[in-house]
Amino acid sequence: MMEMLFFIVMMVVIVVLQAMTPYVIRRGESFGVMIGEKSAEDPAIRRMKRQFMQWNLVIGAIVTVMMTVILAFTTESENTQAVVLIAGIFAVLIASFLVYLRFHKESLVWKRENLHEVNKVDIVMVDTTFHRQKLTISYAWYLIPLVLICMTVGLTVIYYDQIPSMIPMQYNFDNEITRMATKSYRTVMMMPMMQLAMLGLFIFINFMMTRSKQVIDNDNPSLSMKRNVMFRRIYSKFNFVMGTLLILLFMVIQMSFIFAISQIAIMTMTIAVLVIIFGGLIFLMVRVGQGGSRLKLKEDDDASARPVRDDDAYWKMGVFYVNRHDPAVFVEKRFGVGWTINMARPAAWLTFIAMIGIIVVISIIFS
């Protein structure tokens, strides 16, 4: 029963996030195609967004019902349940991407038919003072989660003898232990190492926000710059809160090996942390939007007086940025909220591979 409830809630969150994506991206973009803010109110563009949301909700509901029925008949096998959960998530994501491709192509056709070449330019506006502004919170704030990690390590070493000879490594949804490991410094230090990896990741994300390429809309430059600065500051704060909560959660789980902390309390805290993180993410998507596009500011730009930037050629299928002439390693997503990499830059791939490699190495060494 708990497995099905968890699955349904998770699927609802994923489906809703996918369905609302066209409404949280920059107003001047339509399914990975740059159309300019003035065109955002065109009935055809509004129709495509509405239909994308409807298709995602319908497909998501069908997949969720089907996978829930399958899950109901696989209660005996935990591995099978995991496969069902992963399959359901991938089915929704793949279906959503296929629906997106349809409207991406339709947006390209609309642009060719409605935006004259004279109104499109491949010139990109740049604010040379942008990266000298305070775009994120101070790195000093990350001393707080670092202290939590030090406390986790210190208490683990001090009370090592009190840790049971067999420690739980995995639970099912009924709070039953499904995997145990023999106590050793290698196994008990896995959680602190994961904490360190997470801390490094969130610090890196904060750094990426300060160095990623700025995006200024040609048709609304001054407001675009203001929104982009606010966007990075807000998400930097959220990044810190999210990282600190996860590190605190891992600390509590580690302390349960030493002190009498019930699994009910840990599960309650886990659910609370996930609700805060996903709830905060949804709130920020709706309230802030990609690049701060949904932030309400005083309108002081005349969007109709400027041409539309036309750099669609560098965005393959509207989601993969490939531009070997652009020195930027990290750029804002064109469809979605957050950042992606410039796939034409080797440094971007090396960074991505390094992050995955660190996680894999820690998992292998301390598992």
Contacts in CASP RR format, 6 or more apart in sequence:
PFRMAT RR
TARGET T0000
AUTHOR 0000-0000-0000
METHOD contacts of the structure
MODEL  1
MMEMLFFIVMMVVIVVLQAMTPYVIRRGESFGVMIGEKSAEDPAIRRMKR
QFMQWNLVIGAIVTVMMTVILAFTTESENTQAVVLIAGIFAVLIASFLVY
LRFHKESLVWKRENLHEVNKVDIVMVDTTFHRQKLTISYAWYLIPLVLIC
MTVGLTVIYYDQIPSMIPMQYNFDNEITRMATKSYRTVMMMPMMQLAMLG
LFIFINFMMTRSKQVIDNDNPSLSMKRNVMFRRIYSKFNFVMGTLLILLF
MVIQMSFIFAISQIAIMTMTIAVLVIIFGGLIFLMVRVGQGGSRLKLKED
DDASARPVRDDDAYWKMGVFYVNRHDPAVFVEKRFGVGWTINMARPAAWL
TFIAMIGIIVVISIIFS
2 173 0 8 1.000
2 174 0 8 1.000
3 71 0 8 1.000
3 75 0 8 1.000
3 81 0 8 1.000
3 172 0 8 1.000
3 173 0 8 1.000
4 68 0 8 1.000
4 71 0 8 1.000
4 72 0 8 1.000
6 173 0 8 1.000
7 64 0 8 1.000
7 67 0 8 1.000
7 68 0 8 1.000
7 71 0 8 1.000
7 84 0 8 1.000
7 85 0 8 1.000
8 64 0 8 1.000
8 68 0 8 1.000
10 85 0 8 1.000
10 89 0 8 1.000
11 60 0 8 1.000
11 63 0 8 1.000
11 64 0 8 1.000
11 67 0 8 1.000
11 88 0 8 1.000
11 89 0 8 1.000
11 92 0 8 1.000
12 64 0 8 1.000
13 278 0 8 1.000
13 282 0 8 1.000
14 89 0 8 1.000
14 92 0 8 1.000
14 93 0 8 1.000
15 56 0 8 1.000
15 57 0 8 1.000
15 60 0 8 1.000
15 61 0 8 1.000
15 64 0 8 1.000
15 92 0 8 1.000
16 282 0 8 1.000
17 281 0 8 1.000
17 282 0 8 1.000
17 285 0 8 1.000
18 56 0 8 1.000
18 92 0 8 1.000
18 93 0 8 1.000
18 96 0 8 1.000
19 52 0 8 1.000
19 53 0 8 1.000
19 56 0 8 1.000
19 57 0 8 1.000
20 53 0 8 1.000
20 285 0 8 1.000
20 286 0 8 1.000
21 52 0 8 1.000
21 335 0 8 1.000
21 336 0 8 1.000
21 337 0 8 1.000
22 30 0 8 1.000
22 31 0 8 1.000
22 48 0 8 1.000
22 49 0 8 1.000
22 52 0 8 1.000
22 53 0 8 1.000
23 49 0 8 1.000
23 53 0 8 1.000
24 285 0 8 1.000
24 286 0 8 1.000
24 289 0 8 1.000
24 290 0 8 1.000
24 293 0 8 1.000
24 294 0 8 1.000
24 336 0 8 1.000
24 337 0 8 1.000
25 32 0 8 1.000
25 289 0 8 1.000
25 290 0 8 1.000
25 293 0 8 1.000
25 333 0 8 1.000
25 334 0 8 1.000
25 335 0 8 1.000
25 336 0 8 1.000
25 337 0 8 1.000
26 215 0 8 1.000
26 217 0 8 1.000
26 290 0 8 1.000
26 291 0 8 1.000
26 293 0 8 1.000
27 36 0 8 1.000
27 37 0 8 1.000
27 40 0 8 1.000
27 293 0 8 1.000
28 34 0 8 1.000
28 35 0 8 1.000
28 36 0 8 1.000
28 37 0 8 1.000
28 39 0 8 1.000
28 40 0 8 1.000
28 217 0 8 1.000
28 219 0 8 1.000
29 35 0 8 1.000
29 36 0 8 1.000
29 334 0 8 1.000
29 335 0 8 1.000
30 39 0 8 1.000
30 40 0 8 1.000
30 45 0 8 1.000
30 48 0 8 1.000
30 49 0 8 1.000
30 103 0 8 1.000
30 107 0 8 1.000
30 110 0 8 1.000
30 111 0 8 1.000
31 48 0 8 1.000
31 52 0 8 1.000
31 100 0 8 1.000
31 103 0 8 1.000
31 104 0 8 1.000
31 106 0 8 1.000
31 107 0 8 1.000
31 318 0 8 1.000
31 335 0 8 1.000
32 104 0 8 1.000
32 107 0 8 1.000
32 312 0 8 1.000
32 315 0 8 1.000
32 318 0 8 1.000
32 319 0 8 1.000
32 334 0 8 1.000
32 335 0 8 1.000
33 104 0 8 1.000
33 107 0 8 1.000
33 108 0 8 1.000
33 111 0 8 1.000
33 312 0 8 1.000
33 318 0 8 1.000
34 308 0 8 1.000
34 309 0 8 1.000
34 310 0 8 1.000
34 311 0 8 1.000
34 312 0 8 1.000
35 45 0 8 1.000
35 107 0 8 1.000
35 110 0 8 1.000
35 111 0 8 1.000
35 115 0 8 1.000
35 308 0 8 1.000
36 217 0 8 1.000
36 219 0 8 1.000
36 303 0 8 1.000
36 308 0 8 1.000
36 309 0 8 1.000
37 217 0 8 1.000
37 219 0 8 1.000
37 220 0 8 1.000
37 303 0 8 1.000
38 219 0 8 1.000
38 303 0 8 1.000
38 304 0 8 1.000
39 45 0 8 1.000
39 114 0 8 1.000
39 115 0 8 1.000
39 308 0 8 1.000
42 110 0 8 1.000
42 114 0 8 1.000
44 110 0 8 1.000
45 107 0 8 1.000
45 110 0 8 1.000
48 103 0 8 1.000
48 106 0 8 1.000
48 107 0 8 1.000
51 103 0 8 1.000
52 99 0 8 1.000
52 100 0 8 1.000
52 103 0 8 1.000
55 99 0 8 1.000
56 95 0 8 1.000
56 96 0 8 1.000
56 99 0 8 1.000
59 92 0 8 1.000
59 95 0 8 1.000
59 96 0 8 1.000
59 99 0 8 1.000
60 92 0 8 1.000
60 95 0 8 1.000
63 88 0 8 1.000
63 91 0 8 1.000
63 92 0 8 1.000
63 95 0 8 1.000
64 88 0 8 1.000
64 92 0 8 1.000
67 84 0 8 1.000
67 85 0 8 1.000
67 87 0 8 1.000
67 88 0 8 1.000
67 91 0 8 1.000
70 84 0 8 1.000
71 81 0 8 1.000
71 84 0 8 1.000
71 85 0 8 1.000
74 80 0 8 1.000
74 81 0 8 1.000
74 84 0 8 1.000
75 81 0 8 1.000
78 172 0 8 1.000
78 178 0 8 1.000
100 319 0 8 1.000
100 335 0 8 1.000
101 317 0 8 1.000
104 317 0 8 1.000
104 318 0 8 1.000
108 312 0 8 1.000
111 312 0 8 1.000
115 308 0 8 1.000
118 307 0 8 1.000
119 307 0 8 1.000
119 308 0 8 1.000
120 307 0 8 1.000
120 308 0 8 1.000
120 309 0 8 1.000
120 310 0 8 1.000
121 218 0 8 1.000
121 307 0 8 1.000
121 308 0 8 1.000
121 309 0 8 1.000
121 310 0 8 1.000
122 309 0 8 1.000
122 310 0 8 1.000
122 311 0 8 1.000
123 218 0 8 1.000
123 309 0 8 1.000
124 216 0 8 1.000
124 218 0 8 1.000
124 309 0 8 1.000
124 311 0 8 1.000
125 216 0 8 1.000
125 218 0 8 1.000
125 221 0 8 1.000
125 309 0 8 1.000
126 214 0 8 1.000
126 216 0 8 1.000
127 214 0 8 1.000
127 216 0 8 1.000
127 225 0 8 1.000
130 214 0 8 1.000
130 225 0 8 1.000
130 228 0 8 1.000
130 229 0 8 1.000
131 210 0 8 1.000
131 211 0 8 1.000
131 214 0 8 1.000
133 229 0 8 1.000
134 233 0 8 1.000
135 209 0 8 1.000
135 210 0 8 1.000
135 229 0 8 1.000
135 232 0 8 1.000
135 233 0 8 1.000
135 236 0 8 1.000
136 206 0 8 1.000
136 209 0 8 1.000
136 210 0 8 1.000
136 232 0 8 1.000
136 233 0 8 1.000
136 236 0 8 1.000
137 206 0 8 1.000
137 233 0 8 1.000
137 236 0 8 1.000
137 237 0 8 1.000
137 240 0 8 1.000
139 203 0 8 1.000
139 206 0 8 1.000
141 240 0 8 1.000
142 199 0 8 1.000
142 202 0 8 1.000
142 203 0 8 1.000
142 206 0 8 1.000
142 240 0 8 1.000
144 244 0 8 1.000
145 195 0 8 1.000
145 199 0 8 1.000
145 202 0 8 1.000
145 243 0 8 1.000
145 244 0 8 1.000
145 247 0 8 1.000
145 248 0 8 1.000
146 199 0 8 1.000
148 195 0 8 1.000
148 244 0 8 1.000
148 247 0 8 1.000
148 248 0 8 1.000
148 251 0 8 1.000
149 192 0 8 1.000
149 195 0 8 1.000
149 196 0 8 1.000
149 199 0 8 1.000
149 247 0 8 1.000
149 251 0 8 1.000
151 251 0 8 1.000
152 191 0 8 1.000
152 192 0 8 1.000
152 195 0 8 1.000
152 250 0 8 1.000
152 251 0 8 1.000
152 254 0 8 1.000
152 255 0 8 1.000
153 189 0 8 1.000
153 192 0 8 1.000
155 254 0 8 1.000
155 255 0 8 1.000
155 258 0 8 1.000
156 163 0 8 1.000
156 188 0 8 1.000
156 189 0 8 1.000
156 192 0 8 1.000
156 254 0 8 1.000
156 257 0 8 1.000
156 258 0 8 1.000
159 258 0 8 1.000
160 185 0 8 1.000
160 188 0 8 1.000
162 258 0 8 1.000
163 183 0 8 1.000
163 188 0 8 1.000
163 257 0 8 1.000
163 258 0 8 1.000
164 183 0 8 1.000
164 257 0 8 1.000
165 182 0 8 1.000
165 183 0 8 1.000
166 180 0 8 1.000
166 181 0 8 1.000
166 182 0 8 1.000
166 183 0 8 1.000
167 180 0 8 1.000
167 181 0 8 1.000
167 183 0 8 1.000
167 187 0 8 1.000
167 188 0 8 1.000
167 257 0 8 1.000
168 177 0 8 1.000
168 179 0 8 1.000
168 180 0 8 1.000
169 179 0 8 1.000
169 180 0 8 1.000
169 181 0 8 1.000
169 187 0 8 1.000
169 367 0 8 1.000
170 177 0 8 1.000
170 178 0 8 1.000
170 179 0 8 1.000
171 177 0 8 1.000
171 178 0 8 1.000
171 263 0 8 1.000
172 178 0 8 1.000
175 263 0 8 1.000
175 264 0 8 1.000
175 267 0 8 1.000
181 187 0 8 1.000
181 367 0 8 1.000
186 365 0 8 1.000
186 366 0 8 1.000
187 366 0 8 1.000
187 367 0 8 1.000
188 254 0 8 1.000
188 257 0 8 1.000
189 366 0 8 1.000
190 362 0 8 1.000
190 366 0 8 1.000
190 367 0 8 1.000
191 250 0 8 1.000
191 251 0 8 1.000
191 253 0 8 1.000
191 254 0 8 1.000
192 254 0 8 1.000
193 362 0 8 1.000
193 365 0 8 1.000
193 366 0 8 1.000
194 250 0 8 1.000
194 362 0 8 1.000
194 366 0 8 1.000
195 247 0 8 1.000
195 250 0 8 1.000
195 251 0 8 1.000
197 358 0 8 1.000
197 359 0 8 1.000
197 362 0 8 1.000
198 243 0 8 1.000
198 246 0 8 1.000
198 247 0 8 1.000
198 250 0 8 1.000
199 243 0 8 1.000
199 247 0 8 1.000
201 355 0 8 1.000
202 239 0 8 1.000
202 240 0 8 1.000
202 242 0 8 1.000
202 243 0 8 1.000
204 355 0 8 1.000
205 239 0 8 1.000
206 236 0 8 1.000
206 239 0 8 1.000
206 240 0 8 1.000
208 330 0 8 1.000
208 339 0 8 1.000
209 232 0 8 1.000
209 235 0 8 1.000
209 236 0 8 1.000
209 239 0 8 1.000
209 339 0 8 1.000
210 232 0 8 1.000
211 329 0 8 1.000
211 330 0 8 1.000
212 328 0 8 1.000
212 329 0 8 1.000
212 330 0 8 1.000
212 331 0 8 1.000
212 332 0 8 1.000
212 339 0 8 1.000
213 326 0 8 1.000
213 328 0 8 1.000
213 330 0 8 1.000
213 331 0 8 1.000
213 332 0 8 1.000
213 342 0 8 1.000
214 225 0 8 1.000
214 228 0 8 1.000
215 224 0 8 1.000
215 228 0 8 1.000
215 291 0 8 1.000
215 331 0 8 1.000
215 332 0 8 1.000
216 224 0 8 1.000
216 225 0 8 1.000
216 228 0 8 1.000
217 224 0 8 1.000
217 309 0 8 1.000
218 306 0 8 1.000
218 307 0 8 1.000
218 308 0 8 1.000
218 309 0 8 1.000
219 301 0 8 1.000
219 303 0 8 1.000
219 304 0 8 1.000
219 306 0 8 1.000
219 307 0 8 1.000
219 308 0 8 1.000
219 309 0 8 1.000
220 301 0 8 1.000
220 303 0 8 1.000
220 306 0 8 1.000
221 301 0 8 1.000
221 306 0 8 1.000
222 300 0 8 1.000
222 301 0 8 1.000
223 297 0 8 1.000
223 299 0 8 1.000
223 300 0 8 1.000
223 301 0 8 1.000
226 297 0 8 1.000
227 291 0 8 1.000
227 292 0 8 1.000
227 293 0 8 1.000
227 295 0 8 1.000
227 297 0 8 1.000
228 291 0 8 1.000
228 292 0 8 1.000
230 288 0 8 1.000
230 292 0 8 1.000
230 295 0 8 1.000
231 288 0 8 1.000
231 289 0 8 1.000
231 290 0 8 1.000
231 291 0 8 1.000
231 292 0 8 1.000
231 295 0 8 1.000
234 284 0 8 1.000
234 288 0 8 1.000
234 292 0 8 1.000
235 284 0 8 1.000
235 288 0 8 1.000
235 338 0 8 1.000
238 280 0 8 1.000
238 281 0 8 1.000
238 284 0 8 1.000
242 277 0 8 1.000
245 273 0 8 1.000
245 276 0 8 1.000
245 277 0 8 1.000
246 273 0 8 1.000
246 277 0 8 1.000
248 273 0 8 1.000
249 269 0 8 1.000
249 270 0 8 1.000
249 273 0 8 1.000
252 261 0 8 1.000
252 266 0 8 1.000
252 269 0 8 1.000
253 266 0 8 1.000
255 261 0 8 1.000
256 263 0 8 1.000
256 266 0 8 1.000
284 337 0 8 1.000
285 337 0 8 1.000
286 294 0 8 1.000
287 294 0 8 1.000
287 295 0 8 1.000
288 294 0 8 1.000
288 295 0 8 1.000
289 295 0 8 1.000
289 337 0 8 1.000
290 332 0 8 1.000
290 333 0 8 1.000
290 336 0 8 1.000
290 337 0 8 1.000
290 338 0 8 1.000
291 332 0 8 1.000
291 337 0 8 1.000
311 323 0 8 1.000
312 318 0 8 1.000
314 321 0 8 1.000
314 322 0 8 1.000
314 323 0 8 1.000
314 326 0 8 1.000
315 321 0 8 1.000
315 322 0 8 1.000
315 334 0 8 1.000
316 322 0 8 1.000
318 334 0 8 1.000
318 335 0 8 1.000
319 333 0 8 1.000
319 334 0 8 1.000
319 335 0 8 1.000
319 340 0 8 1.000
320 340 0 8 1.000
320 343 0 8 1.000
321 331 0 8 1.000
321 334 0 8 1.000
321 340 0 8 1.000
321 341 0 8 1.000
321 342 0 8 1.000
321 343 0 8 1.000
321 344 0 8 1.000
322 342 0 8 1.000
322 343 0 8 1.000
322 344 0 8 1.000
323 342 0 8 1.000
323 344 0 8 1.000
324 344 0 8 1.000
324 345 0 8 1.000
326 342 0 8 1.000
326 344 0 8 1.000
326 345 0 8 1.000
327 345 0 8 1.000
328 342 0 8 1.000
328 345 0 8 1.000
329 341 0 8 1.000
329 342 0 8 1.000
329 345 0 8 1.000
329 347 0 8 1.000
329 348 0 8 1.000
329 351 0 8 1.000
330 339 0 8 1.000
330 340 0 8 1.000
330 341 0 8 1.000
330 342 0 8 1.000
330 348 0 8 1.000
331 339 0 8 1.000
331 340 0 8 1.000
331 341 0 8 1.000
331 342 0 8 1.000
332 338 0 8 1.000
332 339 0 8 1.000
332 340 0 8 1.000
333 339 0 8 1.000
333 340 0 8 1.000
341 348 0 8 1.000
341 349 0 8 1.000
341 351 0 8 1.000
341 352 0 8 1.000
342 348 0 8 1.000
343 349 0 8 1.000
END
